[in-house]
Amino acid sequence: MTGTGTQLALASGALISLGLVLAVWRLLPAEPDLAEALERLAPLTARGRSLREETTTPPRDTYERVGAWALANLPGMGWASVTDADLAIVRMSRSRLSGQMILGALAGLIVPTLILGLVQLMGAATGTALPMLLAIGLAAALFILPARAVKDRSARARDEFRRALGAYLDLVALERHNGSDIRQALERAAEVGDSWAFRRLQEELQRSVWIGSAPWSGLHALAAEVDLPELGELADIMKISGETGAVTVESLRARAKGLRTAMLTEELGRANDAEERDRIPTYVIVALLLVMVLLPMWLNVSTAVP
């Protein structure tokens, strides 16, 4: 009997260790997918079509296979909480996100149930209601977490792109001031930076060369794809410059200054909100102290009244 208990304990320990290993493996950065990298360099029309016809492309891994099946067979799997622009700026397909949510929910249901079964096999008297409620709660949390993570990542990515765009506007203005034409100014300015935002601009400008379109057309498409109106304003400025022949150096510099001012105002607002949130515990402590001081006095007065 002791040997059986020891074996069950070892089995449960191995299962828990396997769960920890899988969790660590899930958090590690994935290897870049060559097919996905080549798809990013495809013409703009093909890329837009691939976003709309995502379920017709062959899935590349387990997440995308599960997600593609869910999108095709389960109703309500579109999840409006995560928009196409959010997915585009972090370069994640909707099928991958769907697969992460589905597999996360399954893991939240299965792992606690297996652990509960092993504990009961070891002879421990445990109820089933509370563990099952915990399993359902864990499944719901793991279902929501991937979408929440994408929303947070996309918000941070847009902020980073806006900061890079402020510097990019100044660089384009400098290139235009030095006599470069529109395409040269946009391409040379994009080659200066080495961040992912500058590389994204380089890809769009190179793609516009391959498909033979104006450079501002690609910037317009990228602005709409990732929901970045500031980039669309840059494309509008360059389009006007291309159609009228104006240099628009001052317009670019004024837009860069306005963008930095808006970002500074937004940062100050966030700092004020964070400061207000930090004060909430102080308010709660003061309220509790007042209750502790005033409540006995009120009780004494109320009991003293005949």
N, C-alpha and C positions, 0 to 999 in steps of 0.2 A: 504493500500500500504506500509505503514511504517512497519506494522507487518510482511508482506511478505519479505521485505528487511532485517529485523532483523533475520527472520528465515533462509534466505539464507546465511546471514553472519555467523550465528551460525553453519550452516551445513558446510560451507567452513572451518571454524575454526576447527570443529570436524574432517574433512577430513585431514587437515594439521597435526593436533595432532596425528591422527592415523598413518600418514606417518612417523612422528618423532618416535613414539613408535615402529613401525616396523623396522625402521632404527637402533634404539638402541638395539632391540631384535636381529637383524642380527649381530651386533657387539659383543654381549655377547658370551663367550665361551660355546660351546655346551657340553652337558653331554656325557660322554664316552659311546660308543656303545659296549655292551657285546659281540655281535656277531662278531664285527670287532676285538675286543681284542682277542677272541678265534681264529679268522682266522690268526692273527699274529703268533700264536703258532703252526699253522699247519705245517706239513712237508714241506720242501723246494719245492719239486716237485709239491705239491698241491697248494702252494702259487703262484709259477710261472704260473701254469695253470690258476689260478683264475685271474691273471693279463691279460692273453691273452684272456680269455673267460669271460670278465667282463659283457658283455651284457646278458649272460645266467643266471647270478645269480640274485635272486630276490632282487629288490631295497628295501632299508630300510627307506627312507624318501622322501620328496617331491623333493629335489634337485636331488637325484639319480634316481627317477622315471622319472623326466623330462629329465635329462641328458641321461639316457638309451634310452628313446624314440628318442631323438635328434641324438644320435650316430647311432641308427638303421635305421632312416628314412630320415635324412637330410644329403645331401652330403657335404663333406668338413668339417666335424665336428671333425676331428682328431687333428687339430691345432698343427702343428709341432713346434710352438714356445715354447710349454711346453712339454718337453720330459717325457718318462716314468720314467727316473731316477729322474727328478725333483719332480714328483708326489710321487715316492717311498720314497725319503728321508724325505718328510713332511707327508708321510702316508695319501695321499689323492687319491681317485679313480678318474679316468678320467670322469666317469659318474657324480660324484659330481661336479667337476669343470665345466663340460658342463652345468649342471643344474643351477649352480650359474651364468654363463654367460648368458644363455637364460632368466632366470627369472629377472636378473638385467636389461637386455635390454628391456624386457616387462614393467618392472616398470618405466624405464626411458621414455617410450612412453606413458603409461597410466596415470600416476600421473599428469604430466603437462597438459595433455589434459582434465582431469577431473577438474582441477583447472581453466583452461581457460573457460570451460563450465559454471562453477559456477559463475565466474566473469561476464560472459556475461548475465547470468540469473539475476544477480543483477542490470543490466541496464548499466554497464560500456561499453563504446565504445572501443573495442580493436580489433586490426587487428588479422589475423590468420597466416599470413606468418611467422612473426618473432617468435611467440610462437611455431609453428610447427618445425621451424628450431632448436630452442632451445631444443625441445623434442627429435628430431633426434640426436642432438649432445649429449644430456644427455644419450640417449640409447646407443650410440656408446661408450661413456666413461664407462658406467656401464657394457657393454659387454666386454671391454678390461681389466677393472680393476682387476677382479679375476685372470686372467692369469698372469698379471703383478705382482700381490701380491704373487702368487705361485713361480714365478721366483726369486723374491727378498728373499722370505723365504727359498727357496732351496739353494740359494747362501750363505746366512748367516748360514744355517745349515751345509753346507759343511765346511765352515771356522771353525765353532765350533767343528765339528767332527775331523778336522785336528789337532786342538789344543789338543783335548782329546787324539788323537792317538799318539801325541808326548809323553805325559805322560804315555800312555799305553805301548809304546815300552820300556821305561825305566823300568817300573814295570815288564814286561815280562823278560827283561834282568836280573833284580835282582832275579826273581824266578828261572831262568835257572842257574844263578851263584850259587844259594843255593842248586842246585841239583834236582830241580823238573823236571819231564818229560814235554813233549811239551803240552799235554792237561792240566796237572795240572798248568803249568806256565800260559797258556792262561786264564784258568778259574779263578785262584786265582787273577791274575792281573785285570781281568774284575770285580771281586767282590769288589775291593778296591773303585772304583769310584761310585758315585751315580747320575751322570748326565744321560741324555737320551742317549748319545752316548755310555756310558759304559753299560747301560741297553740293548741297541741294540746288543752290542757284546755278552752280557750274553745270550740273546735269541738265537743268531746264534750258539753259542757253545752248548747250551742245545739242540737245534734242531739237531745238528750233532750227539749228543749222542743218541737221540731217533731214528734217521734213520740209525745209525750205520756207519757213514762216518767219514773220518779223519777231525780233527778240521779245518785244513787249507782249506778244500773244502768249508765249510760254509763261511769262511772269503772271499774266492775267489768269491763265489756267491753274498755275500753282497756287495763286492767292485764293481762288475759288475752291480748290481741292482741300486745302488745309485751313480754310476759314481765317485768312489773314488779310483784312481790308487794307492795312498799311502797305503791303506789297502791291496790291491792286492800284493804290494811289501812285506808287512809283511807276508802274506800268503805264498809267494814264499820262503822267508827266512826260515819259519818254515817247509815248505815241504822239502827243502834241508836238514835241520837239521834232519828231521825224516827219510829221505832216507839214509843219510850218517852217522848219529850218531854224528855229530859235535854239539858242545854246542852253537856256533854262538852268544855268548854274545857281543863280540866286534862289530859284524855286526849289531846287534840290536841297540847298543848305537850309532854307527856311523850313522845309518839311522835316529834315533831320533834327533841327532844333525843336520843332513842335513835338516830334515823336519822343525825344528825350525828356521834354518837359512833362508830357502826359505820363510817361513811365515813372518819372520822379514823383508826380502827384499820386499815382497809384501806389507806389511804394510807401509814401507817407501815410496814405489811408490804411494800408495793411498794418503798418507799425502802430498806428493809433488803435486799430481794432485789437491787435495783440496786447497792447497795454491795457485796454479795457478788460480783456479776458483775464489778464493777470491780476486785476483788481478784484475779480469776483470772489476768490477765496477770502480776501480780507473783509469784504462786505459780509460774507456768511459768518465769519468768526465774530465780527462786531455784533451782528444780529443775535447770535447765540449768547454772547456775553450779556447783552441787554435783557434777553429772556431770562437768563440765570439770575440776574440782579433784580429785575422787576417782578418776576413771578412770585418769589417768596413774599415780597412786600404786598403784592395784591392779595395773596392768600391770607396773610395776617389781617389785612384790612377787612376782607370779606368775612372772615371768621369772627372778628371782633364786633362786627355789627350785629346787634340783637335781632 
